Amino acid sequence: SALEPGTSCSASTMSDIYESAANSLGLFSSPCLTKVELRLTCKGISDRDALSKPDPCIVLNMQSHGQWMEVDRTEVIRSCVNPTYSKVFTLDFYFEEVQRLRFELYDINSSHNGLKEAIFLGSVECTLGQIISQRKLSKALLRPGGTVGKAIITITAEELTGNDDYIELSFSARKLDDKDFFSKSDPFLEIHRLNDDATLQLVYRTETVMNNLNPVWKTFKVSLNSLCSGDHERKLQCTVWDWDSNGKHDYIGEFEATFKEMRGAIDGRQVQWPCINPKYKVKKKNYKNSGIVILNQCKIIKMHSFLDYIMGGCQIQFTVAIDFTASNGDPRNSCSLHYIHPYQPNEYLKALVAVGEICQDYDSDKMFPAFGFGARIPPDYKTVSDCFCVLSGIQGVVEAYQACLPKLQLYGPTNIAPIIQKVAKSASQEVHTKEAMQYFILLILTDGVITDMADTREAIVQASHLPMSIIIVGVGNADFSDMQMLDGDDGILRSPKGEPVLRDIVQFVPFRNFKHASPAALAKSVLAEVPNQVVDYYNSKGIKPKVPSQYQSSRPFGP
C-alpha cells in the first residue's frame, strides 16, 4: 500500500521503537544523586475579601516532557495570611536534568479541600537546582495575568544525606489548660528544631483534636534528618496551642526535648514532659504545669530502596490489557486507532512496547498475561469476552495483537474493573507470603471513557492495599477528564462508599502528550512513580528486601 506523503518506510519501523525503548532501560537505575526535602512558607497573602482570611494551600507541579504534572500538595491552613506548612515535599534530585517546578497557591474555600471551587492566587516557577544551590529561595508570587503580587513564597531545601531512617512518633497529652470559655481547649502540637544559626524550623504540626484536654494525636512519620539533622542531642522546641478558627491560636505551653530523650519510648515505655507556660510560672505561686505531654511510642523505620528489593529477588509481574471496544473505529479503516499500518505502529503498539520493554527486564520468566476487553469473538460473535492469554515477551504480545485483530468484532462496553480485580486476585495471594517476591503492574491501554467508573474506583481502592500499581495510557483524542479523577481530585481517590485509597497506585498519561517524543520519554513519564510505589508498599508493611544470597539457590534465573 502507498505510504503517506512525508513518511519514510525505515524511520519508524518496530525495530526502531525497540531500540529507543532499550536505550531507556537505564531508567530505574539512573543515578539519582540525592533525595531532597523541601519546606514552604508564605508571607502576605492578600485577603480575597475583607471579611475572611484566606485558607491557603500550595500545590507542587513538576514539568515532565513539556507537561506539568502534580507531584504533591501541602495541607490547607485555615484563616492564615502567613502560613508555615508542616508538609514536607521529598523529591529525587537528578544532577544531570533540569527539573522545573511550579508552586501554585490556592485559596481553598470549600470544606473538602478540593481544588474545584478553589481560587487560584498565583504561582512561582524555578528549578530544583536553583533551590538547592541557594538552600533558601524566596520569590514573589506571579498573579494570574502575569502581574507581580505582594505575597512571597519561601522554599527551603535540605538534602537527605546518607541517613534515610524515618521516625514514627505517637504523642498524647493530659490535663491541658482550658483556654476556651464555653467549651474545652482544641489542642494541637508543633515541633520545631533549633538550627545551628539559632533559627527555629517547623518539623511537624499535628492535627487539632477538638474540645479535649486529654488529646491523643495521630501517629506521624518524619525523617531523622528533618527532625534533628541526624544530631540526637539537638534541641527540639515543642509547643501546644489551642486552635482558634480565626487563626489567632492561644498558647497553652511548651517543653524542650531531644531525639535522645524520645528514643526512650522505643521499647513501648512512655516518655513524659511537663508543658510549661513561662508567664504563669512567674505569676502563679503554686504553678506546676499546664498539662503533661506524653510520647507513647517511638519507632525507627529503616528505608530501603527500589534496587534493594529488585536485587533481593523481587520480580515485577507485568500484565497488559488492551481496549477492543467499538469507539476505537474499525481496524480495517486507516482512521481507526487499531489500524495496522504496514510500516508505522499505531499508538497502542507504541505505548505497549515503550512501557513493556522496560518492565520485562525485571521479570525473570518474561511471560506476560495479556487481556483484550470489549470485543465479540468468533465463531458466532454473539458474546462479548475478555479474551485472555499468556504470551512470551513483549514481542509475543505484539504478534498476538496483530494476529487477533482481524478476527475480532470491536464492541463494548469499556469495563476495566474486572481486569483490575483479576490482577488483584493474584496480588492478594502474594500478600500472605509476607516477603518481597512479586509486585504486579497492570498496564491498561484504552481510548477513553470508562463505563464502569464506580466499580473501577472501588476496585482501585481495594487494590491499593496490595502489591500492585496500575498504569493507564489514554490513546486517541477523547476527553480524558474522568481518567484524571482516578489520579485523585483532592489528591485522594475515594470509592463510591467514601473509602480513601491507602496509597496512590494509579498513573494516568494521555498518549497524545508524547506523540512527538521518544518512546523513552513516554516510558519514563509512565514508570517514574513505580519505584517509589514498590518501596512505599513494602516499607509500609515492614517487609525488608531479601539478601541476594538467600534466594539464589532456590530460584532459577531467566536468561
Buried (B, 14 or more C-beta within 10 A) or exposed (E): EEEEEEEEEEEBBBEBBBEBBBEBBEBBEEEBEBBBBBBBBBBEBEEBEEEEBBBBBBBBBBBBBEBBBBBBBBBBBBBBBBBBBBBBBBBBBBEEEEBBBBBBBBBBEEEEBBBEEBBEBBBBBBBBBBBBEEEEBBBBBBBEEEEEBEBBBBBBBBBBEEEBBBBEBBBBBBEBBBBEEEEBBBBBBBBBBBEEEEEBBBBBBBBBBEEBBBBBBEEBEBBBBBBBBBBEEBBBBBBBBBBBEEBEBBBBBBBEBBBEBBBEBEEEEEBBBEBBBEEBEEEEEEEEBBBBBBBBBBBEBEBBBBEBBBEBBBBBBBBBBBBBBBBBBEBEEEEBBBBBBEBBBBBBBBBBBBBBBBBBBBBBBBBBBBBBBBBBBEEEEEEBBBBBEEBEBBBBBBEBBEEBBEEBBBBBBBBBBBBBBBBBEBBBEBEEEEBBBBBBBBBBBBBBBBBBBEBBBBBBBBBBBBBBBBBBBBBBEBEBEBBEBBBBBBBEBBBEEEBBBBEBBBBBBBBBBBEEBBBBBBBBBBBBBBBBBBBBBBBEEEBBBBEEEEBEEEEEEEE
